[in-house]
């Protein structure tokens, strides 16, 4: 039996736009679902070496939650490039200043660390509130069920 490999134009025709409301969802659980859709793991034509995933519009990123003490304890690190230039920011402060970046970083960590992963993360559009400029793409609402 031969393995089915989809053609590039076949994959392009099947790409859809999905709208996800993140209000009240847990950060990690929502990020797993979004990462799987970006990779295309929810489709029967999934191929690990191809970008078979869909586009995602995530709204209300500022209303994400985390469990336990993570709001105070979880840290985000960045390095300025200078000696002693390691900077850290708590989850709570990051949600106040740049909530979409928190969700993008969570999803990015679940994608392949290659040029394919960098291509996939560009299909994710995250907004802090419920307004987005993608009405022309006619996104389908997608429900994520918390278990």
N, C-alpha and C positions, 0 to 999 in steps of 0.2 A: 504494500500500500504506500502511495506517495504522500508526502506532507504537502498540504495546501499552503501556498504563499500568495497573499493578495498582491495585486498590481497597485502601483502608486496612484493612478487615477481612480481606481476602484475605492481606495481608502479615502481619497479627497471627497468623493461624492457622499460618503456616509458620515461626514463630520457634522455634528449638531452643536447648538449653543444651549447650555443649561443655566438656569438661574437658581442659586441656592441662598436661602435666608439663614444666616448663622446665628440669629438671635436665640439665646438660651442654650445653644449647643456647647458641648465640651470640645476644647481645642483639638486634642489628639484624635478623638473619634471622628470629628468632622474632617480633619486633615487626611486621615486614612481613606475615607470615601472619595474625597476630591482627588487624591493622588491616583487612586485606581481608575477613575474616569479619565484623568489626563493621560494616563498610560494606555488606556483602551482595554483594560482587563475585564471590563463588563461586556465586551463584544465577542462574538464567536470567531471573528477574524483576527484576534490578538496575535501579534508576532513580536517577540522581545526586541528584535533589531530594527523595528519600524515604528513610526509615530502613528498609531491607529486611534489615538484618543480624541476626545471632544473638547470644545471650549467651555470654560466655566466662568460665570459671573457670580461672585460671592458678595452679598450685601450684608449690612449690619455687623461688620467685623468688630466693632467696638463693644458689642454685647456678648462676646464669647466668654465662657467660664472655664475655670480649672478647678480641680478637686484639691482638698487638703490645704496645706500651707503654701502651695506653689505660688500663690499670688505674691507672697513676700519673699520666698526662698528661690524661686526660679530666676536665673540671671541670663542675660544676653550679653555676649562679649564681642568686642571689635578691637582691632589693633590699628593704631594710627600709622605705624611704620617707623616710629622713632623709638629709641631705647626707653623703656619704662612706659610705653604708650598703650598698655592694655587698659581698655575702658570697659566697665560693666554697668548694666542698667537692669533694674528689677522688672519683672513682668508687669507689675502695677503701674510703674512709671512709663513703661513702653506702651501700654494700652492707652494711657492718657495722651502721649505725644504722637505715636504712629501705630495705631491698631492694625491697619492692613499689613504692615511689615511683619508683625507677629505671626499672622496666619500664613503669609507667603513663605516665611522661614520654616515653619512647621511642615508645610507641603513639600518644599524644596528638599528637605532632609529625607523625604520618603521616595524621591525620584532617583533614577540612575545618575551617578556622578560622572557624566560624560557629555559630549556635545549633543547627544540625543536628549539627555535630561535638561540641558540648558534650552533646547528648542521647546520642550514640553512645558516648562515653567512660563514661557511667554504666552501660553494659551490661557493662563489664569489671570483674571481681572478682579481685584478685591477692592471694595469700597467700605468706608467706615459707617456710612449711613445707608438709607434705603434708596438713594438716587444713583442712577448710573446712565451713561450716554450710549447704551447699546440696544435701544428699542428697535432700531432698524434690522437687527439680526433676528428678531422674533425668538427670544430665548424661551425654552420650555421650563416651567417650574419643576424642580426636583426636590423631593422630600427625603431628608436623612432621618432615619429612625434611631433614636438613642436606645440602647438596650441596657 
